[in-house]
Amino acid sequence: MLKGLGTVAVGLPFMEEMLVSSATAASKSVQVPVRAFNVFFGLGIPAPLQAEGFDGVLEPLKDLGDKLLIMRNVDQVRADGTGINAHFDGASASFTAEAPAGEAKSGGPSIDQVVRNYHYPNGLPSGIVPTLAGGTYFRRSRVSRYVHTYNMDGTVAATMQERPRDLFERVFGSVDLPEGMTARDLHLKRSVLDSVVNQYKFYTGQRSPLGAQSKARVADHLDRVREFEQRAYSHRDLNNEGPAMPPASRIKHGGEADPGGEGLDMILDDLVTEWRLMADLYALAIQTDKARFGALTFLAAGERLRMKGDYEYNGRKIFTFDDAAQHNKTGSGGCSHEWWHKFNEKKENEALRAHAHMKMREVAYFLKRLDEPDCVEGNGKSILENTMITVSTESGDGRHSDVKRELSGVFHAISGANGRFKTGQVMDVSAEGIDVYNSMLQGMGIDHKLGPADRDRVFVDKIRA
Amino acid sequence: MNRYFPYLLSVLLIGCVSLSAQKNKKDGIDFTRDIQPILNTLDSEQRSKVLDWAEEGAPIPVIGEHGSVSQKSDFFQSKVAPLLAQQCLECHDSTSREGALDLSRKEAAFLGGDSGEAIIPGDAEMSNLWESVYFDDMPEDRPPLSQEEKDILKDWINDGADWTVDWIDPAVYEKEPTGENWIRRLTVNEYVETVYRATGVDIEKKAREFLPPDKRADGFSNTAYNLNVDLGHVQAYASLAGTIVERMDVLEFANRFYKNLKFTDADMGNLLESMGKWLLRGPLEKSEIVGFRGISTTVASAGGTKEEAVALMLEAMLQSPRFIYRVEKQSGDGSVLPVREFELASRLSYTIWGGPPDEELLKVADKGELKYPFVLQEQVDRMLKDDRAITHSSQFIYEWLNLGRLDNLRPNKDKFPRWDPALAKDMRAETLTFFEEIVWKQNRPLGDLMNAQLTFATPELAEHYGLITADATIVENGMSKYELQDNAHRGGLLTQGSVLTVGGDEASMVTRGLFVLHDLLRGTVKPPPPGLDTTPVPASPGQSNRMVSMMRINDNSCGGCHERFEPLAFAFEKFDGVGAFHNEDEHGNELREDGELIVPGAREPVSYQTVSQLADLLAESDRVSKTLTWKVAQWALGRPLTLEDAPILDSIHETAKKEGGSYSSVISSLVMSELVQTTRTEPSETTLN
């Protein structure tokens, strides 16, 4: 079931019953759950390269072409805020169409959270992580470089899980209760938790003395307490049947991975190994119905890596990465980031193309994990087909020389969301991101408008099925 | 009856009591001794009015400027000034004055510039300011103003162009008021301190291992909106609560609050009332007592012991929202109200100590006496003398200078072959020890952090800096104190490695200059317009960092902004990327330390010849000390500061300055201000249910 990459395969056995696809397949009457995920990749694809379609850097998405709608000319210029470049603004605009509203805040919610809020106003069913945020990324000077799921008030919707083990714990971990605990002990501990739950309920209820933001924060806390309660006391008998703990991460994380923005040396295989394990676990979380909303990040906005290694695709050697040597610079100047600054549509841009192609390969890896035979659900479609998955990035040009150009033509691809959106096309939508997102929300049956109150919605009907 | 009668009486009362308190300073203020006699001099109506006023929280009526703010003034301050600050002052402030036009000051703005009168009150069509934005000629090289922004300028000019501030300080308008009021979750540091003070258990090691770290936002990691919660927190709180209780002698602890405890509902209720008030920092509602008591009932029905019951009730309290968060009443009618007594006690203790109120503070709150300014001041003075205030203040400097960054310092090994990672830790220890020395041991003004002629270093750091060991006196923790009066290059915060390393390996003039501009002068500068190649040019033979910097300053496209901050870093050219001192760089270029200090709002720059002269100028600058007041306030309040806070911060700063400008005086002035003593309530109908 879990392929991984050889030595890092997630351990088996694993209970078949936990797979939502198996469960739904057994009963045709089971509804496919509403799900929405955002998949982000850093640095973007210059708009002229997107125009080449599957013959260019988008080649790795070709196999999924009939299950995706690839949108060209999506404009996020309205999200341009302060700053010399659009890494920060463009990354914040991904999935929100809003500029940042603070170093750790977006100007509005991300589309996955709007869907969640609408379809599950009273919270998700027990046992499901409310929002799952994870990714493989290194640059972290500002939160919106790597977080791509935001609450309705613009605050981050979930803590980022940046190591496969962190994500594993978040999804599959059980609560450790002391060994030898008897039924009586459990009963007493449960009474403590009941009391705690009641207090959090009070502060989210009508008699609460708190204001709107504070209530929302405490309500969020209550959701987590309930999740904790469920893990600690409801399914303890399943614990031994879950997937085994993945291996420890081999690459740097946290502050040491981003020493003052100077960049990080990275071996391609190490990066891919880590990412694919993360992607496997995230896909498994969806497959086992432990996650219905959230975001997955493959490299942060403005990521600075000095990559090394041979890059092959389908047995064909594409390029040998050696950024520092190829730039003939150390530190930040020797990072792959610089290829985006040097993009010139009249030139070959070989290194940039290789990096972008590799990113598409890895995004496709995750998407394909949701499209395998064991991901077919009760309606005969795969999870990829049934879910609203939005793939996007930070810019449509990395040269920082023209904000309009930089934030125009920002790559977007969406899945069909169970027949709600067209697929199998590369479409020139020529629309603002905010209109695309509002159209997607409309397609999901949600009457919620992103953007300024006094701005009329403009629906991009052509993306609707 | 004059509506200000109670106010006048209260002033009289406070004045009398202050005098009385001065006389009895040794013993502090005693209500019966000091206040009652004064009340006795009033007639019954007067006494009743004063007591009513005190009962309402002793609000001081705000008269004068705030009370007489006209609609026009409000329009200028809330609409026009922010627009000018954000769109025009980059090129047209007192420093730049492009086209000889200064739009930051009233007199200069109405005088106009090379193109004539910029603003003709009552006639937008004839005003150059309106014309230039209408035709999108301005802002130059920036996106044009929106129609809404243009309308604001037009309406304001046509309405008489009422200009109501002396100087438009762009920093004041940087953050727009959001109206948001976020509950404050305890940070990891606050949680550790709260557990220790409330239970006596030191849970630091395990808490730091289990609790997700707090992330920085807007310059500090205690920014309330970003203190969110994930499953990891909830798991940690539950696990830590269990560990804490395991380490306590629960019956002995309970005995502090209720003697001879019996395992009955009545006794447990009485225990909870008293123990809960302590642990949860204020009295419990009956429903809360009933909730916790349910646990003891469950234990009893399971055949458990009273010790078990107390332990589990403690576990529940340690996970309660009232323990994990600083719960305050925020719902109301939308007005600004005094915070309640126990809330104020917590605001005081978390601001000054980073932990919960102690017994004395809770006792005063319980009596309802914190509302009296003299009682409050007495408590503040007492708390500032406690070691907890010193420990907590080190968090401020740690956060402000982002000293955690030093853990991740990885200088290029080829460029700095002698770099030892242990030096980064030494640099952090240097700054923390230096801060404690200046702020607490010497109780000097915060501005003195800029030029105090001493520092602390390990032998290794001293060697790295080139300090003379003979000048050292051993202090502790492997650190020695170095007097720097005779050292021409070191002295003050800015010559410490913890700050110098902000420039990265190349000792960037841009980054260092921006640090001084943003973090010391509260200056603002816009990012370069798109289309510029901003790749840093490294120093090379014949071209020092300073020369490269001058090229940027002399460049027509870059100079307008770079001249505002790069000269602030000129003083530090002799310090390399890891803070070592050289007279020549690696290419043999001679290095300099002279430059210019441009204080935001000042009409002319001030020249300096040496790094120590710059340090002296910064130490004497009111702008620097006011910036430090703002930084302390932001950290204390856990939120970015906005236009609404500005006048109060001015007042806090002035009060603190009169009291010596020390950290203690800033904190004292802050907690005595409405920023700490009041809260803006939210109308109930707007709250989420």
Interface residues (C-beta under 8 A of the other chain):
Chain A: T82 G83 I84 G102 E103 A104 K105 V129 V143 D153 T155 V156 A158 T159 R170 V175 D176 P178 R184 H187 L188 K189 S191 V192 L193 D194 S195 V196 N198 Q199 Y200 F202 Y203 G205 Q206 S208 P209 L210 G211 A212 Q213 S214 K215 A216 R217 V218 A219 D220 H221 R224 V225 E227 F228 A232 G255 E256 D258 P259 G260 G261 E262 T330 G331 G333 H341 H400 S401 D402 V403 E406
Chain B: P143 E180 N181 W182 I183 R185 P212 K215 R216 A217 D218 G219 T223 Y225 N226 N228 V229 D230 L231 G232 H233 V234 Q235 A238 S239 G242 S287 E288 G291 F292 G294 I295 T298 V299 A302 G304 E308 L312 E315 A316 Q319 S320 P321 R322 I324 Y325 V327 E328 K329 Q330 S331 G404 R405 D407 N408 L409 R410 N412 D414 G504 D505 K526 P527 P528 P530 G531 L532 T534 T535 P640 T681 E682 T686 T687 L688 N689
